[in-house]
Amino acid sequence: MPDVVLPVLNEAPALPWVLERMPAEYDPVVVDNGSTDGSGEIARRLGAHVVQEPARGLEPPASPD
């Protein structure tokens, strides 16, 4: 089970700073929301599990009944 889930979109410059400061016993999962700057590869190289999610944004809220 992951300890930290990081949603990212083009966060290549920030990912090393964040992931390198995470405690070694943490299991980070990076959810890459369609980055075009290599964020997923950087996260993978730094030991994070990477999930690709190409659909950007959030689902619209459900309509009230």
N, C-alpha and C positions, 0 to 999 in steps of 0.2 A: 504494500500500500504506500502511495506517495506521501511524503511529509509536506511537500510544497508543490503547488501548481502555479506556474507562471504563464499567463496568457501573453503572447507577444505579437507585435506587428512591426517589423523593421526596427528591431532593438539591438542590432549587431554591436553598436558601440557600448551599450550598457550591460549586455549579458556577461561578459567576462568579469566585470566589477561585481555584479550580483552573485554569480555562481562561485567565484573564487573565494568569496567571504562566507559562504554557507558552511555550517558545521559539516565535517566529513561524514557523520552518521546520517545526515539527511539524504533522502532519495527524491531529488527534484524531477518534476515532469514539466517540460516546456510545451505548451500548446501553441504551435506556430499558425497564425491566422492568415496565411498567404503572403508571408514576407518575401520581398524581392532582394534583400540585402545579405542573404546568407545566414540569417539568424538561427535557423534550424541546424545548419552544419556547425556553427560555432558552439551552440548548446551541446550538440552530440559530442563534439571534440572535447568539451569540458566535462563530460561524464553524465549529462542529463539524458533522461529518456525524452524523446521528441515525438509528439503526436501532430500530424499535419491536419489542419482544419481549413480548407480553402474558402469556405463560406464566411465572409466577413460580417462582423456586427452581431447583434443579438436578435433572437426571434422576437417578433412583435408580441405584445402582451395579449393574452386571451381576451376575447370579448366577454363582457359581463353578461350573464343570462338574465 
